[in-house]
Each structure stands twice: as structure tokens, then as C-alpha cells.
């Protein structure tokens, strides 16, 4: 991948079970880094494998990242009977508090199953695990996706899950840096604002991200943390992204949460948002809904991957099968 420096710093979705002729032409021309899969793209294993192979053939990279949100619980895109149904992250946190060994064994099996299911059809990157720390008033969209309300439990389970996924050849994406746990607003619909002092955030929300030091992939949060930046959400804030790199210490490959979410609508057009994200410090933009008009706006606005971003991709890839 290092030699292919014409890769656009964006990951797109597609509309259906197969690539349309327009999508095929667009992906060939724009050469996005990767593809993300949703329920609308999944009929059965053979169909999904063919779709993924087609995308990789179009962009001319057999190792092109193909992503999915396969966490467990309802945040699942590949369903039984073809793939395994898995529990919510919170299940393993509850197990851990009953018996730490039970929780750790559970998350190891969870990660192993994820790798087997996803790699069997060619998906090599999973948007999991969540390192968000739950609070008493965490929005329902996040509550069961958090391992625990205890930062130490979150970090312990996440670290073991990440290592197991990597050992089995699957790239995890830790999310949502620096944390959705205090959000009381669904970021798909509106902009969450967290008014908590930096010391408290550092001891709770940021703690798991600081403890899990592996330079894998990471996903930003569309949340304003007033202690760091009163005007811009983390995804768009150079100040917050610098904090993520230097104070939290995350030096992996950083993508944004879906650029088309409602939390960002007030900050400009999709083209403007994409450009601002890259300039703020994200390595790559993620756009999920497969809308061609939107994808064209974003493709026009984003640059090719920088050398630094390519280096981070290569370092992350080197962790697989070797942890």
C-alpha cells in the first residue's frame, strides 16, 4: 500500500447487494481507501463475498480495507443463520464484575468469533470495540454498547478483545475517541455537548483510551467537550485531535465517525466538513449512506492519504497475527 500514494483519504458505502455501474466507475476514478458494509448490502455469504471482491478489483487493491459495524447486540450487520449472534459489550462487563476471568474469556471468544465471521467473507476491519465509559444518564443508544461504567473494566476488556482480534487477523477500530459515554443526545440526530472539567474527563472518559496503547485504528466522537474546545466537536477540532494524539497518546490510524450524522450538520456542507476533518488531524473521512451525490462532494474535497497516514496504516497492519 505504501507505493500507492494516490489513495483518497475516504471510506465510502454503497447502495445495494452489488455495485452499480455508476458506483464501479466512481470508485475506480476516485480510488477511496475502503468500503463499509451495512445491512442493505447483505443477503448471504456468497453474495457479500462477491460484492467485496468486486470492490477490491475495481480499486485494484486486494488488501483494500472493508469495514463493518459488528459489535454485538443490535449493532450487528451480519446476522444468523449465516453468522453468529453475539452479546452486547455490556454483557462482558457484567460478567467481569461477577468474575474477571469469566469476562475476559467471554470477550476473547467474542473477538475470535468476530474474526471468523468477518474474514470468511473478506471483511478485514471491524468498528469495535467501544471504549466509551457509561454514566448514569448515558443515552440509550450507547448504554449497552459500553462495557462498563468503570474505566478499569472497560480498558481491561477492550485490551484483551483487541489483542484477540489482531491475533486472528482482524483489525479493530477503537471508538469513540475521546468518549461518547456522557452523551445524552443521539449524535445521529443532534450535537452532544459535554460540560465536564478536564480532570474528571481525564480520570474517567479518557482513561481507557490512554491505557490501551496499541496503534490500531481509532474513530473520533462527534461531541463538543467544552473543557477542550467550546465551539467544535472533537472530529473537527484541531485542539481536541492534538489532545488525542499527544495527551491521550493515540498514535494509530484515525478516522471520523460517519460524516453524515446529524451532529455535524450545523458546521457546513459535506465537502467543507470532509476538508476540515482532514486539516484538523483525521487521517480519513468515513461516509456511510452510499448517496452518490454526497460521495462526489466528499471525493472532490478530500486529498490523497498523506505519507504519515500511510505509515500509520502500515504500522497497524503489522500488528495483525503478531500480538
Protein Blocks (a to p, Z undefined) as FASTA:
>chain_A
ZZmmmbccbddddfblbdcfklmmmmmmnopabdcddfklpfbfmlmmmmmmmmmmmnop
akbccddddfbpjlcfbdcfkbccdddfklmmmmmmmomklmmmmmmmmmmmmmmmmmmn
opabdcdddfbdcdfklcfklmmmpmbfcfklmmmmmmmmmmmmmmnopacdddddebjk
lpcbdfklmccdddddfklmmmmmmmmmmmmmcfcdddddddddfklomkbcfklmmklm
mmmmmmnopabdcddddfkbmklmmnocfklmmmmmmmnopabdcdfklpaklmmmmmmm
pccddfklmmmmmmmmmmgopZZ
